[in-house]
Amino acid sequence: MSTPLTGAVPGTRRRTSAAADAGPEPADWVLALTAGPGREDALRRLHALLVRAAWHQVLRMRGMLPGAGAVQLEELVQQTADEAMVAVLGKLSTFEGRSRFTTWAYKFALVQAAVEVRSQAWRSRQVVLEDAELAVDLGPSVEAYAEAADLAGAVQTALAEALTPHQRRVMLALVVDGVPIDVLAERLGTNRNALYKTLHDARVRVRTHLEGSGHLPPARPRRRRCDAS
Amino acid sequence: MRRVLTATHLASLTRDTRPWLSCEECFERLDAYAERRAADPAHADPVMDTHLAGCSACAEEAESLVALLREDAVGPRPR
């Protein structure tokens, strides 16, 4: 994978360069980042990790920002890494060692970068939140077309009858219109968690409606969730 | 405005995303989950897998982290 502008993968180049210049990484990242003479070095290493993760994510989603040039991408990555750095240091006391520290830190930069790319990609796009006429196009490749068409009709009925207007608008925006959940959350002044709960509840209602109409088999009794991880 | 439902939409609209797991809890578990998936692509975590099947944003971030860990495993370790 390479950037179209430079022909190199920025994160890889930085990583290789950092690897050549630096000694072994801290055995105890939390301790190294908290105090002591090695703190500055640990902070520098952490930032390099976050830059690498941010580049990784931005390059994965590069297609969402077709107009962005090298400078814009570099700014996006640096800004994302800086924000992730603040988040990681703020959450340092919550690191429980369930994974390697580097993996734990990576996720802050990845998520931050993904959210920022989605936000930039949709910055000038309108999000329409309204009830709209629903048509069905199952395409020629759907097997058992009649059954699928019957299910599609039942889903349309369930959307209309089983959901609140808010649930319906959120569900259609996320699932049918493809609005990224972070973008919709930003537009509605809420957060990803709340919107995913709305979507989850809407799916449960749709399924219950379809079970009632005989379009889905009844749900099996569920065991309580066992948190093994 | 007119929306067109496809077979893919229908599958997502009717997806069973129980048991419930929030995006916040998903984020909390993401690092340990990704390490297991990176080490063993067949690793199954039904609660996480269910959430990721129903939340495309979390799914993208999880796939990305797994991919990054695999890159680290075959390339020079990041410092």
Chai-1 contact restraints between the chains, C-beta under 6 A:
chainA,res_idxA,chainB,res_idxB,connection_type,confidence,min_distance_angstrom,max_distance_angstrom,comment,restraint_id
A,R15,B,P78,contact,1.0,0.0,6.0,A-B,restraint_1
A,T16,B,P76,contact,1.0,0.0,6.0,A-B,restraint_2
A,A18,B,R79,contact,1.0,0.0,6.0,A-B,restraint_3
A,A19,B,P76,contact,1.0,0.0,6.0,A-B,restraint_4
A,A19,B,R79,contact,1.0,0.0,6.0,A-B,restraint_5
A,A22,B,R79,contact,1.0,0.0,6.0,A-B,restraint_6
A,E25,B,R79,contact,1.0,0.0,6.0,A-B,restraint_7
A,R45,B,R79,contact,1.0,0.0,6.0,A-B,restraint_8
A,L49,B,P78,contact,1.0,0.0,6.0,A-B,restraint_9
A,R52,B,P78,contact,1.0,0.0,6.0,A-B,restraint_10
A,H56,B,L68,contact,1.0,0.0,6.0,A-B,restraint_11
A,Q57,B,S64,contact,1.0,0.0,6.0,A-B,restraint_12
A,R60,B,S64,contact,1.0,0.0,6.0,A-B,restraint_13
A,R98,B,A32,contact,1.0,0.0,6.0,A-B,restraint_14
A,S99,B,D31,contact,1.0,0.0,6.0,A-B,restraint_15
A,S99,B,A32,contact,1.0,0.0,6.0,A-B,restraint_16
A,S99,B,E35,contact,1.0,0.0,6.0,A-B,restraint_17
A,T103,B,D31,contact,1.0,0.0,6.0,A-B,restraint_18
A,T103,B,E35,contact,1.0,0.0,6.0,A-B,restraint_19
A,W104,B,D31,contact,1.0,0.0,6.0,A-B,restraint_20
A,K107,B,L30,contact,1.0,0.0,6.0,A-B,restraint_21
A,K107,B,D31,contact,1.0,0.0,6.0,A-B,restraint_22
A,K107,B,L65,contact,1.0,0.0,6.0,A-B,restraint_23
A,L110,B,E61,contact,1.0,0.0,6.0,A-B,restraint_24
A,L110,B,S64,contact,1.0,0.0,6.0,A-B,restraint_25
A,L110,B,L65,contact,1.0,0.0,6.0,A-B,restraint_26
A,V111,B,E61,contact,1.0,0.0,6.0,A-B,restraint_27
A,A114,B,E61,contact,1.0,0.0,6.0,A-B,restraint_28
A,V128,B,M1,contact,1.0,0.0,6.0,A-B,restraint_29
A,A132,B,M1,contact,1.0,0.0,6.0,A-B,restraint_30
A,A132,B,R3,contact,1.0,0.0,6.0,A-B,restraint_31
A,E133,B,R2,contact,1.0,0.0,6.0,A-B,restraint_32
A,L134,B,R3,contact,1.0,0.0,6.0,A-B,restraint_33
A,L134,B,L5,contact,1.0,0.0,6.0,A-B,restraint_34
A,A135,B,V4,contact,1.0,0.0,6.0,A-B,restraint_35
A,V136,B,L5,contact,1.0,0.0,6.0,A-B,restraint_36
A,D137,B,V4,contact,1.0,0.0,6.0,A-B,restraint_37
A,D137,B,T6,contact,1.0,0.0,6.0,A-B,restraint_38
A,L138,B,A7,contact,1.0,0.0,6.0,A-B,restraint_39
A,V142,B,A7,contact,1.0,0.0,6.0,A-B,restraint_40
A,A152,B,L5,contact,1.0,0.0,6.0,A-B,restraint_41
A,A152,B,L10,contact,1.0,0.0,6.0,A-B,restraint_42
A,V155,B,L10,contact,1.0,0.0,6.0,A-B,restraint_43
A,V155,B,L13,contact,1.0,0.0,6.0,A-B,restraint_44
A,V175,B,H9,contact,1.0,0.0,6.0,A-B,restraint_45
A,V175,B,S12,contact,1.0,0.0,6.0,A-B,restraint_46
A,V175,B,L13,contact,1.0,0.0,6.0,A-B,restraint_47
A,V176,B,R3,contact,1.0,0.0,6.0,A-B,restraint_48
A,V176,B,H9,contact,1.0,0.0,6.0,A-B,restraint_49
A,I181,B,A57,contact,1.0,0.0,6.0,A-B,restraint_50
A,R192,B,C23,contact,1.0,0.0,6.0,A-B,restraint_51
A,N193,B,S22,contact,1.0,0.0,6.0,A-B,restraint_52
A,N193,B,C23,contact,1.0,0.0,6.0,A-B,restraint_53
A,N193,B,E24,contact,1.0,0.0,6.0,A-B,restraint_54
A,Y196,B,C23,contact,1.0,0.0,6.0,A-B,restraint_55
A,Y196,B,C55,contact,1.0,0.0,6.0,A-B,restraint_56
A,H200,B,T17,contact,1.0,0.0,6.0,A-B,restraint_57
A,R203,B,R15,contact,1.0,0.0,6.0,A-B,restraint_58
A,R203,B,T17,contact,1.0,0.0,6.0,A-B,restraint_59
A,V206,B,L13,contact,1.0,0.0,6.0,A-B,restraint_60
A,V206,B,T14,contact,1.0,0.0,6.0,A-B,restraint_61
A,R225,B,P19,contact,1.0,0.0,6.0,A-B,restraint_62
A,S229,B,R29,contact,1.0,0.0,6.0,A-B,restraint_63
A,S229,B,A32,contact,1.0,0.0,6.0,A-B,restraint_64
